[in-house]
Structure formats: C-alpha cells, structure tokens
Amino acid sequence: MLSTQHTAHVIALSNLQDSPEEGQSPVLTDTVNPLHQVKARLQVCVGDAVVTVGELMALRERQVLTLNQSVDAPVDILLEGRVVARGQLVAVGDQFAVRITDLPLPLKP
C-alpha cells in the first residue's frame, strides 16, 4: 500500500559540457565509444565428432578421435554460439592462432 505522506526533494545535478573546465576530466565524446571496451569471449570450432556414450566411455589416453573437418578447411569463429567469422588455424610461437579469412559485410552506420 502506498503512503500519501511522501516528501519530495529537489536534487541539483550539474550540466554536462562539451569541453571540460580546467582541472576536470573530459566527458565522453563521439570519438570514444564505451562499447569498444566491452570484452567478449570468442571460440574457435575446428570440427566435431558424433560418438555414442559407450564409445566416449571407452576412450583411452593417446587414442585419436577423428573430427569431421579436414585439416585445410576454414575454422568457425563463434560468439555466443553463433558464427561471426571464419579463418585458418595457424601457429604463433607455441600457441594456436586464427588468421581471419572471411568476415561478414560491415554494418552501415
């Protein structure tokens, strides 16, 4: 139930300015997009295999599980389970890397 005896208070807010006054931090402008700082985890899918639970439970160390993807086929780059690009699996030093080969058409502003 709402009470009818509420007191409202005026809150003074400072105005945003295009250019900061001396000694103040700059306000975000069109040149700095805060979305550029958002982190997202990408996954690279090199293939898959369909096995029964029995086959999975029978796997042993050093056994090879063959995937449905050929070695030279492009790999899928996924964001939230959806393919957003394709690339080629490469090595950079002692780490895997992906060379981007296919990107979707850029979005128009």
C-alpha positions in Angstrom: 0.0 0.0 0.0 1.3 3.5 -0.9 1.5 6.1 1.8 0.1 9.6 0.9 2.6 11.4 3.1 5.8 11.5 1.0 8.1 14.4 0.9 9.8 15.2 -2.5 13.3 16.7 -2.5 14.8 18.6 -5.4 18.2 17.2 -6.4 20.7 19.6 -8.1 22.6 18.0 -11.0 25.5 19.5 -12.8 25.2 20.1 -16.5 27.3 18.1 -18.9 29.6 20.2 -21.0 31.2 19.6 -24.4 34.7 20.6 -23.2 35.9 20.1 -19.6 36.7 23.1 -17.5 40.3 23.4 -16.2 41.2 20.6 -13.8 38.2 18.4 -14.8 38.2 15.1 -16.6 36.9 15.2 -20.2 33.4 13.9 -20.9 32.9 11.0 -23.3 32.6 12.3 -26.9 31.8 10.7 -30.2 35.5 9.8 -30.7 35.4 7.4 -27.6 32.8 4.7 -27.8 32.5 2.9 -24.5 31.3 -0.2 -26.3 34.8 -0.6 -27.7 35.9 -1.6 -24.1 33.4 -4.4 -23.7 35.1 -7.8 -23.6 33.6 -10.9 -25.4 34.9 -14.4 -25.4 35.3 -15.9 -28.9 35.6 -19.6 -29.5 37.1 -21.4 -32.5 35.5 -24.6 -33.7 37.8 -26.9 -35.5 35.2 -29.6 -36.0 33.1 -32.2 -34.2 32.5 -35.9 -33.9 29.4 -37.9 -33.2 30.1 -40.7 -30.7 27.9 -42.9 -28.5 28.2 -42.6 -24.8 29.7 -46.1 -24.8 32.4 -45.1 -27.3 33.1 -42.0 -25.2 33.5 -44.0 -22.1 35.8 -46.5 -23.8 38.2 -43.7 -24.9 41.8 -44.1 -23.5 44.8 -41.8 -23.3 46.7 -41.3 -26.5 43.7 -42.5 -28.6 42.9 -40.4 -31.6 39.4 -39.0 -32.1 38.8 -38.0 -35.7 36.8 -34.9 -36.3 34.5 -34.2 -39.3 36.7 -31.3 -40.5 39.7 -31.6 -42.9 43.0 -30.1 -41.9 42.9 -27.3 -44.5 39.2 -26.4 -44.1 38.4 -23.0 -42.6 37.5 -22.9 -38.9 34.5 -21.2 -37.5 34.9 -18.3 -35.1 31.9 -18.2 -32.7 30.5 -15.5 -30.4 27.7 -16.8 -28.1 27.4 -19.9 -30.2 27.0 -18.1 -33.5 29.5 -18.0 -36.3 30.7 -14.4 -36.8 33.8 -15.1 -39.0 35.9 -17.8 -40.5 39.6 -18.3 -40.5 42.6 -20.5 -40.9 44.2 -22.3 -37.9 47.9 -21.3 -37.6 50.7 -21.4 -35.0 52.2 -18.3 -33.5 55.2 -19.4 -31.5 53.9 -22.2 -29.3 50.3 -21.1 -29.4 47.4 -21.7 -31.7 46.1 -18.7 -33.6 43.5 -17.9 -36.3 44.1 -15.9 -39.4 40.8 -14.3 -40.3 39.8 -15.1 -43.9 36.1 -14.4 -44.0 34.2 -11.6 -42.3 30.6 -10.6 -42.7 29.8 -7.4 -44.6 30.4 -4.4 -42.3 27.3 -2.8 -40.8 26.4 0.5 -42.2 26.1 3.4 -39.7 
